[in-house]
């Protein structure tokens, strides 16, 4: 999907990139933006938790 690259990384290092990507998607379509924030962001957060639960998860805010 188009927005996977925007959300594939967790933590503060990718936040600037994430916000740039979010604006590009918002310019395209409000519906895509809403879908991404509600569904994709939730799924990304769950994947991030699963990947980092036993390592660096506690150091970052998701």
N, C-alpha and C positions, 0 to 999 in steps of 0.2 A: 504493500500500500504506500501511497505517496508520503504519508506523515510518519512512517516508521523511523526514518533517520532522525527526525526531530526529537523523538522520544526514546531512542534506544539507550541513552545513557542517563544514569541518575547522578545526583549530587550537584554541587554548586558549579563545577567546571563547565557544564554544558548549559547552564541556565541562560546565558546571553544568546547562545545559538538557538535555544528553544524559543525564546521570545521573538527573535527575528523570524523564525519559521512560522510561529503562530500568527504574526502579522501578515505574512505572505498568504497563509491559508485564509485568514479573515478577509483579506482583500478579494480573494476568489469567491467565497461563499460563506454566508453566515451559518448555514446549516452544517457545512463541513466543520466550521470552527466549533460549533456547539457539540457536534458529535465527537470531535477529537478531544475536547476538554472533559466531557462527561465520561465517555467510554474509554477512549485510548489512554487518557491520563490515569484512569483507575487501573486499567490493565497493566500499564507500565509500572505503576507503583507496586502492584502485586508481584510482578516479575522481579523488580528490584529488591523487594523484601526477600523473596525466595533465594535470590542469588547471593545476597550479602548478609543474611540473617546471622551467620556465624563468623563474619569477618569484620568489615568496616561499616556495617549498617548503623551501628549506634553512634558513629561519628558524624553522620550527615542527616539533615532534615530532608524528608522526601516530599 
